[in-house]
Amino acid sequence: MCRREPTAPGCRYITLWTTVAAVRLTEFHEMVREEFGQVRGDSMLIDHVLQSLDGMTAAEAVEAGWEPREVWRALCVEFDVPPARR
């Protein structure tokens, strides 16, 4: 639904798919969902503000051009993800 209608409710971060290479971004989303779960992970991407990313959410940071790997590292630090899973 979101790919056809990016303005539909619940599609706040669909533009991420078009801003960075899809493979890297897909991996980023997979890591977030594996670590935090689908619902919590999706919510964190659009709701949690990370001061280390200039006060942006993870979704905003990726859309603004931050590398998904750097955004992932910021999430890991913020949420105390063990180094082995980073």
N, C-alpha and C positions, 0 to 999 in steps of 0.2 A: 504494500500500500504506500509506504513512504517514498519508494523510488519513483512511483508514478505521480504522487501528490505530496511533495515535500512540505507543503504547508498544512497537511492534515494534523490533527491533534496527536501528540506523542512522537512527532518527527522532528524534534528540535535539533538533533545532531546529524541529520541525513547529509548535510553538505560536507561532512567529514569524508565521505566516500569519494568525493570528487576533488579534494584538495591535496591528497597525498597518494602515492602509489597504493593501489588497492591491496596488494599482497601484504605490505608492511602494516597497513592500517587494519587489515583483517586479523593479522597476528596480534596486534595490539589489543583489539577487542576480545580475541580469544583468551589472551593472558588475563585481562581484567575479569572476564566472566569465570575463568577457571579459579582465580584467586578469591574473588568476592561473591560469586554467584551471579546469575543473570540479572535478577531484579535489582539487587544492591549495586552491582557493577554498573548497570545502565544508569541508575539514579546518580551514582557518584560522578559519572562523566559529565552530567549536565547540572548537578546541584552543588557539588562540593568545591569551594573556592580554595585554590592552592596559592599561598603567599609566595612560594618559591617560583611560581610561574606568573609573576607580576600581578597577582590577584585575579587570575582567570580560572575558570573551570578547566578540566582536562579537555573537554570538547572545544571550548573556545581557544585554548592554547594550540591544539592541533590545527584548527581552522585558521589560526593566525600565522601558521607556518612553523611551529615548534615540531621537532622530530618526534614521532610517536615513542621512540625509545627514551628520550629525555622526559617525556610526560609520564611514561611508565615508571621511570626511576623516581620521579617526584611523588607519584602515588605510593610507591613502595616505602619511601622514607616517611611520608605523612602517616601511613597506616601500619608502620612497623612490620612490613613483610620480611620474613627471614631472608638473609642474603642468598641462601641456596635456591630460593624461588624467584629471585630477581632476574 
